[in-house]
Structure formats: C-alpha cells, structure tokens
C-alpha cells in the first residue's frame, strides 16, 4: 500500500536510511530485508558529504525495486526553481512518488518577520515547480512527457507546544492549501507539549507524523545535545538510561511509551535510528504493539 493510502487508513511508521556511497547495493538490500513488512516507507535524504558522492536517487530506485516505498528528502535552501525542478524530474523519471521537503531552516523566536530568521521560505517557489510538473510541463511551459503525482510531506517545528507562532500556523495553512499531504515534526520527547501542539494545529486537517529519535544510551543523548541541539534530549531520559541495567530494553520501553501517547493524537511516527537500520527491528515491533 502506498504512503498516501496508508495516511488515510491508519497509523503509519516510517524511518530513514542513508543513501548508498557505492554503486553496490548488496549491503543496502541486506539491511532493508531485516525490516521488510514492518515499515510503511523509508526516507532517503539528499546528502552532500565532503569527499564522497552519495547516490540518493539510486538508493530510492533500489528501495522501489525491492518493493519498499521510498521518500526522497530534499530542502529548498540555496536552491532556485531550476535546481528544484531538476531534482523532482529525476524523482519522477525514477518512479518516486513521495517527496519530503523542508522550506525553512532556522528559527530564532517570535511571531514577526523581524523576530524570525528564515534562510529561505520557499513555499511558493517549491509548489510552482510541483504544480507545473504535475500538469505535464516544466516551469518554462515545455511538455515533459509525464504527469507525476507526488505525495508531499513538509517539515514543521512542534517544539513550541501550544505557543505555536502565528507565522508558523500561517505557513502550515498555506502549505495545506497548496496540497501538502502530511507534516513531519521535529523530534518529540514531551508528550504533554506535543498534545498541546496538536490541539493548536489540528484544525488545519493535514496528517501529522511525529519524529522520534532512538536514543539508545545516556552517552548518545549527551552527544546529541552537544552536537545537534542543546537540550534536544531531556535530562530525565539521559538519567533513566544512565541508571538502567539493560539500556536497550529501557530505550525500547521509552519509545514504546512515546508511541502509545502519539497514537492518541497524530497519524504516524518517523524513527531516526542515528546509525544503521540494524537497530530498528525491536523499535518497529514496539511501534506496532497493540498496547
């Protein structure tokens, strides 16, 4: 079943996989076979790693050939419409139907344009390209020989709880009006805050998938707080993992409790494994528990 169909019928479980660096897909196939039948879609980010060439589209094609539903992830930052069109055309020609986009990259605080820093808010630019391609022509009006139908996801910041800035609400409403099929949130650890966020954005009536980072140890939590974002992983999670005699079982239980609470208010979870998908199976089982 396709992602857009799953979003209408049930609670979806997605995750991500790093694009292959080499053309040999054997390792990729071996890894994804371990989670076959346990996941609805896999995101492949468009990565630029210094000194290495990653094959994002090739990885998406391998996933599709292996009967997985791939999601091509990209950002609008530092891209013009021609860059976006080039990527989306490659996706369409490869039979990729799911696109995850990020139109805003960094926020300071507040409700006004003066208080919020956007490197780029490219909603209009992005959807002008998407709409053109879906009508069967490029942004210059030239026929492209196909009419792709994309399932579009957009990244949003859920860390505000009930204090979602008016600017973000307006941006979400605009994206919904333009045809966004789902929103993917920032990482969730606080269920109360997330429930408040969902109460605030629920009237927009677009499915929301909550991002969940699989924090497997106290040291991983400290690492994420130091190198990704200060305070990302709450202290109570780090302390619980530090004291746990069985860190893996405790980590899985933390995720199980999170997913149980998320199922009450949103339409899916997106697992960030922080490393190989080898670690995913027990967490995927926790996500599909009947509770």
Secondary structure, DSSP 4 states (H G I P E B T S, - for coil): --HHHHHHHS-EEEEE-PPBSSS--HHHHHHHHTTTTS-SEEEEE---BTTB--BHHHHHHHHHHTT--EEEEEE-TT--HHHHHHHHHHHHHTT--EEEEE------SSSSTTT---S---HHHHHHHHHHHHTTB-TTS-B-S-----EEEEEE--TTTT---HHHHHHHHHHHHHT--EEEEEE---HHHHHHHHHHHGGG--EEEEEEE---SHHHHHHHHHHT-TTSS-HHHHHHHHH-SSHHHHHHHHHHHHHHHHTTT-SEEEEE-SS-GGGHHHHHHHHT---
